């Protein structure tokens, strides 16, 4: 029996320790570090970079010699020969060994091979920048999810306080009803409001669980991992430190990674046009090798060779012209995409800029409303308990206080999200900014 008790104690200790470990407090900076280390989108970006690196090696190989070696054993049913007058002369063995090694090198291709290699390096640079872009996107998603979860927790706390206030009011109403001071309608009204508040609290509890799962998804952890977050201060770019809108646009144009990516794609398209245009011109090549064929009828069984030549595609059905035109259209498309990107980024900067201003104004408006609503509730509760006020006055005061608290916390976290969005919009490295 004692052993069983010890086992139970050990089990509950392990559960407690495990639960504590899983529910370890997650700060915003630690979460960003984990997100940029473990997120699957970032890992996918790394693989894209690695594949692009292999493309550069493939392109470089076109600039190096192509060396082939062969060895074979031939078995013939009839021995090769030739008729010379009345005589038959053999020209080869019936069974013979042959081998050789040959090298091929393009000497000049009007820039095709070098342009292909430079284009692949430009795309590789774009993929490396793509990793930085993905990290910042993941960081923004995590910051947004983090503040959403904090806001939900504040909303849950507000809802819980509303339930407590309504329960307190219901208890007062019940006592007054038992004393015959009020009608049952006042008591029923309090109970209905309390039931409605409890339902909202359950909804917020569910939203909190979804928010925690969202964070776990970004961190590539099991969705049911317990998440405890701590409140984070503002990033100190609002208020007087918020740059002017024109300055913010300039910062975005200089710092946004997307411009670097698309500029490298445009450069690669220009180099690809050189590659395609080279098909209009001949290609100079050199070929050399050593070959051996076992044959006692030959004066020399082996031979060295060097060949210099030119390859010239005289007609390809118009494919070269079409490919050049296609690359030009691609280049024009990328230039238009860059202009569209600039427009979208300016809009994104302005949106988040205005969101910060709007949230700051909301905070100023709602800052004193909470204290005023608390005082209003206190007065109406006293009036109701003294038989002067009505139950509706108290319930409205409770609702008013809940609304004031809700508006304040929403504005506070709107400001935090807008700050993060503005930082992303102007090209700030969010992981560094929130350390």
Buried (B, 14 or more C-beta within 10 A) or exposed (E): EEEEEEEEEEEEEEEEEEEEEBEEEBBBBEBBBBBBEBBEBBBEBBEBBEEBBEBBEEBBEBBEEEEEEEEEEEEEEEEEEEEEEEEEEEEBBEEBBBBBBBBBBBEEBBBBBBBBBBBBBBBBBBBBBBBBBBBBBBBBBBBBBBBBBBBBBBBBBBBBBBBEBBBBBBEBBBEBBEEEEBEEEBBBBBBEBBEEBBEBBEEBEEBBBEBBBBBBBBBBBEEEBBBEBEEBEBBEBBEEEBBEEEEBBBBBBEBBBBBBBBBBBBBBBBBBBBBBBBBEBBBBBBBBBBBBBBBEEEEEBEEEEEEEEEEEEEEEEEEBBEBBEEBBEBBEEBEEBBEEBBEEBBEBBBBBBEBBBBBBEBBEEBEEBBEEBBEBBEBBBEBBBEEEBBBEBBBBBBBBBBBBBBBBBBBBBBBBBBBBBBBBBBBBBBBEBBE
